[in-house]
Amino acid sequence: MPDTYLADKTLAERYGVTRNTIWRWHRERPDFPRAVRLSSNCTRWKLAEILRWEADQMLDHADALEAESEVAA
């Protein structure tokens, strides 16, 4: 099955941010998936890596909520 790739514009729409924010995350967040250069004028992100990153973000959020509830108890 071939990989599906997403453009920065698609990611920006997905997360409700600007394209500049996507590129800033790429530069500054080591956990954000790395872009793949498909040609000299075409850089994309693998959908599978984006989905994995999203799942990790949800797990991290759930862990933080669980830790908060343990502290409050």
Secondary structure, DSSP 8 states (H G I E B T S, - for coil): ----EE-HHHHHHHHT--HHHHHHHHHH-TTS---EEEETTEEEEEHHHHHHHHHHHHHHHHHHHHHHHHHH-
